[in-house]
Amino acid sequence: MKGALGFFGVFLSLVSDATHGEPTVSFACGNNSHKCMDFCAACYDYYGAPTMECLAQLLHHLCLSNYENNMASLNRTDWCKWGDMSGLYSKLSLCTEEISDCLLIPWPNPLVERAFVDIHTKFFQDCPTEELSDPPPVIVFALVITPICLIPIMVSLVVLKTKNGDGSS
C-alpha cells in the first residue's frame, strides 16, 4: 500500500508541476502529448520503465477509482441499465486504452481484461440477463402443424404409388 501511495504521489507531482517542462525518458513513449509523457515519466521515475506493475498502478488510480466513484454515486438499480452505464463504461475503456498506448503496452492485455472481469463481478453480477423465451404462438403453431399436415400427404402419395402396382412413376 505504501508503494502504491508513493507511486501516486510521484505521479501527482509530475502532473501538477507545470514548470517541469517536457519530461525526458530513456525509453519510447506512445506519443509526445503532455499526458502521455507524464505517464511515461511516472513509470520511469518509479519503475525504471513502463512495466505491467506501472500500468496496474496507473489504471487503478486514474481509471478504476474514477469509475468506482462514479458507480457509487449512482443508484444500484441504475447499474443494470445500459443506457445509464454505456458512457461510464466507454470512458473506462478509453482510459485503459490511452494509458496502455502511452506506455506502448498492447491493449487489450491480461491486466485490462482482469480489471473488466473484476468490474463485471463487482457491479453487474446481479443484473438480470435475457433468457431464452418461447417464440410467439403463431410460430409455434406453424412449426407444429407443418409436419402434421405433411404426414397424410406423404401417406396418400405412398398409397397411390403402390396402388398402381408397377412401382414406377
Summary of the structure (lengths in Angstrom):
residues: 169
radius of gyration: 30.6
end to end distance: 87.1
largest distance: 104.3
contacts: 406
relative contact order: 0.09
helix: 70%
strand: 0%
